[in-house]
Amino acid sequence: MTIAETAKPRLPRGVRLVNSEAHGGMVLLAPERVFKADQIATAILERCSGEATFGEIVDDLSRAFNAPRDRVATDAGALLAGLVEKKLLELG
C-alpha cells in the first residue's frame, strides 16, 4: 500500500497515542491492543491529526529531523501503511 501525498492520516475513534509509565513510554492504545511507539513512530503519529496531508507531514518531519524528504516519505509511508492495515489509522 502506498500513502498518497494528499491523504490526511488520523487515528480512528477508540485509538489513542498516550504516554504509559507501565509500558515505559508512548503507546498506541486500541481496543484490546497496545503497541509501543518508539521516538520516530511517536513523531509521525503526533502529526496524524486528520488536518495535515501526508505530504505536509513528510515535509515537517524532514525539516524537524534534517533528513532527506524521500527517505522520510518512504519510512513514514511504510509505518502508516502498516497501521492502516491493522485498522489503527484512517486516511481521509
N, C-alpha and C positions, 0 to 999 in steps of 0.2 A: 504494500500500500504506500502511495506517495501522498504527502500532505500538500495541498495546493497553497500557493502563496497568499491567496485571498481568503482561505479558511480562517474562521475565528474560533480557536480551541477554547473549551471551557469544561470545568468539572461538572458532571451531571448532578442532579438532585440526589442527595444522600451520600455524596463523595466529598471528603474534605481533606485539605492539607493542614496538618496540625503538628505542633511540637509535642512529642511524647517522651517524658522522662523515663517511663518504663521501657521504651524501646531505644533510648539513647539518642534521640534527635527527631528530625522531621519524618513523618509517616503520612502516607496516603490512606485514609480510612474509608472503607466502603462497607456496605452491609456484609457482615460475617467475614471480612477480609481486611488484612493490614499489609501494606507494602512499605518497607523502609525506603526513604528517599535520600540519596547522597546529596552533596552540595550542588552538583551540577543539575541533577534532576529537580531539586528544590528551586534553583534559579529559573529553570524553564517553567515549572508548574506555577510559580508565583506570578508569572506573566500571562497565564492562561485564564483570563477573566471573561472571555467572550466579547471583549471590546476591541482588542488589538488583533490584527491579522497575523497569520503565521509569518509572513514576510516582515512585518514590523517587529515581531518578537525576535526573529533572527537578527535583524539589524541592531536591535537594542542589545542583545547578548553579545554580538560581535564587537560592538563598541565597549561594553562593560568589561569584557574579558580580553580585549585587544587580540582577537582571534580572527582568522580568515573566515569571511562570510560563508563560503561554500562548505567549509568544514563544519561550521556551526549548523548550517542548514541540514547537512547530512546526519549529524549526530542527534540534533533536536528532532528532526523528522522521524528518525528510527525510534526514538523514545516515545514520541507521541503516537506514532502508528501502532506500536505495541500496546499502549494504553487504550487506544480506540478499540483494538481487537478484544481486549479484556473488558470492554464496556466501562472503563474508568475515566474516559474522556469523550466529549462530544465535539463535533466540528460544525460550527454554524456558518 
